[in-house]
Amino acid sequence: MASVHPLRALRYTAKAGAISDLATLPYDVIPEELEAAYKSRSPHNFAHLILPRGDYAGARTRLDSWRASGLIALDTEPAIFVYEQVFLAPGSSQSLVRRGFVALGDTEEYGSTVYRHERTISGPKEDRFRLLQATQVQFDSIFMLFPDASAAVETCLAQLCLTPAAIEYSDHENTRHRLWRVSDPAWIASLQSAMVAEKLLIADGHHRYETALRMGRPRTLMTFVSMRSSGLRSFATHRLVHGLNAFDPKAFLSRLPNVGSGLELQSPPDHVRIGVALAGGNYHTDIEASPDELNVTVLQDRILTPILGLTPEKVAEGHHLTYLKQLPAALDQVRAGREQIAFLLEDLPIEGVARVSFAGQVLPQKSTYFYPKLASGLVMYELD
């Protein structure tokens, strides 16, 4: 049972400047060069709060100063925020639209209403815990998916998005962000009723969700996106292998089933196709699999662990596997000799991810790549 609640949000005011100079990507996908660009845009850019580089007390000081100066302020009444992103699919000219809403959700242990699809590691959780403990503000929402079998919620959001937005801007990736603030009690009650029977799957934000659990907070800031949203995609994250001692490409290929030349990544019936790029050429392997098996799991269970000895534990240590989202870049890494193998994957079906996650299975790390990321800095939640 999914319970959603309006919130009195903490938000930037007009005094802080243009929202395009203030909002950012989530903290964990901001490389150093982008962090520098963000911080140079404005002394009040959100990166100054969410990337304190260990100075958690300094983040609290900045937060208090901005509030005292009227740069951010608490809304006077509770509301739910409808959020729309318009973007081009990576590597494509296809324009997509993804909608959701920002509200509070109940913080629960996994397995009843809230489900995860990947494991977490301790470092990022400790960082987010210390920042949340110091500031008592949730800066980023958890990206939650829900089945919405009848598309009732998605239809409701689409209708509201026909009206003028309160906030609208484009980011450095040319994603168009639009935000509406809705405080109408009847509209909120209708949305709450539509969400009651839904299960929730964390798309992004596992570390932040487990931080909220550790803090013992009854409610957590979430962005809820229907699986019926036409722009919802999970794009592939390719795996690159390095550091294998005495690696023999020919011997490796000989242990793979149904090897063919080329990188046509379209799985035949009852099989999962995985592209295999080596210094000597590009291939694919077709591995027999049930319809319920996902390519990331097949790769881990049929190749990485039994053939290369890269167990989930070794992978978690981060010594042999790196990840790239762009296929050409992955191929370049192998050709340049910086990586020994590139495993190239098809995009994951959302329904497949939900099916195995709701069944209690956990996928390998970096299994999903939901693009674009949610914007950070539009809605904050001050802990009660």
Secondary structure, DSSP 8 states (H G I E B T S, - for coil): ---EE-B--EEE-GGG--GGGT-B--GGG--HHHHHHHHHH-TT-THHHH--TT-HHHHHHHHHHHHHTTSEEE-SS-BEEEEEEEEE-TTS--EEEEEEEEEEEE---BTTTEE-SB---HHHHHHHHHHHHHH-EE-S-EEEEE--TT-HHHHHHHHHTTS--SEEEE-TT--EEEEEEE--HHHHHHHHHHHTT--EEEEE-HHHHHHHHHHT-SEEEEEEEETT-TT--B---EEEE---TT--HHHHHHTSSSEEES------TTEEEEEEEETTEEEEEEEE--TT--HHHHHIIIIITTTT---HHHHHHTSSEEEES-HHHHHHHHHTTS-SEEEE---B-HHHHHHHHHTT--B-TT---BSS---BSS-BEE--
